[in-house]
Amino acid sequence: MEFKFGDAAILLPPLHITIIAIIIIFFLIRWSKQLETRRFTVFFYFLISTFITSIYSRATTEGVFQLWIPLGFIVVFFYLFRSERNHPSKMKASILGLSIAIYQLILQYFG
């Protein structure tokens, strides 16, 4: 979407991405209110869970093949699994981050 104001313009992402971002922010704020202290940590768990990385790369005649995994979610999941301060809101935020990581993986492979 593009909004023109004379010589300047504001460019926004497509409508479906904007709506998804608003829904994600709504859920994160709602889940952060369920925590009694350190409410901002829900956002960190979400952001860390969205991280994906390549663990294997190989050059072929057709191009470069890379195997990607959601490493951020794996790290957060094991941390929450072993932690005594585990809260369902933190796990919900990390699963929401996993869904964004899966979206990024789809873009990497089929993009």
N, C-alpha and C positions, 0 to 999 in steps of 0.2 A: 504494500500500500504506500502511496506517495501523496503527501499533502504539500502543495506549492503555495508559498507566500511571497509573491514578487520574484526576487532573484534567489531566494532560499527555498529549500525543500526539506521536509522531514520524511525519512524513509522508515517504515515499520515492517517487521517481518510479516509473512502471510497470516491471514486471519486465524487459521487453525492453530498455528504455533503461538499466537498471542493469547488465544483462549486457553490453551493448555498451560501456558506460563501463569496465567491468572489463577487457574484451578490449583496448580502446584503451590503457589504462594499462599492461597487460602488454606490449603491443608497444612502446610508447614506452620503457619501462624496458629491455627487451631490446635495442632499437636504440641506446639511450644507452650501454650497456655496450660496444658495438662501437667507440665513439670512444675515443681515447687521452687526449685532453684536452678540457676544456670540455664535459663530458657533458650539462650542462643545456641546451645550445643546441638539442637535438632537440626539447625541449618548447616552446621559443620558436618554432621553425619550424612546429610543429604549430599552436600557438595563432594565429600570424599568418595561417596558411593558411586558417583557418576563417572569417576576416572576409569578409562580403559587404556590398555597398553598392549603393544605387540610383544609376544613371547617367542615367536618363531618367524623367520623371514627367509625366503628362498627365491633366487632368481631362476626363472624358467624362460623358455623360448617365447612364451606368450606375454611375459611381463614378470612382475614381482608378486609372489604370494606371501601374504602376511597373516599369521594367526593371532587374532586379538582376543583378550579376555577382560572381563570387568574386575580388574585387580583391586580397585577401591572398595567395591562391595565385599570381596573376599576378606580383605583386611578388617573392615568394620564388622563383618559378621563374626569372625573369630574373636575379635576384641570384645564384642558384646556378649558372646557366648561364654567367655571366661570371666567377664566382669561381674562383680557383685552389685554394681549400681545399674544393672540392666533395667530399662523402662520400656514398656510397649511402644511409647511414642518414638523413641529412638530407633527401634526396629522398624516401625512403620516408615519413618523418614528414610532409612537405608534401603528398604524395599522400593520406595518411590524413586530413590536414586538409581537402583538397579534397573527400573523400567526405562529411565532416561539413558542409562548405559546400553541397554539392549537396543534402543532406538539409534544410538550412535554406532553400534556394531552393524546394524542393518544398513546404515548409511555408508559405512566403510566397505562392506562387501558388495552392495548393490547400487550404491550411490550415484 
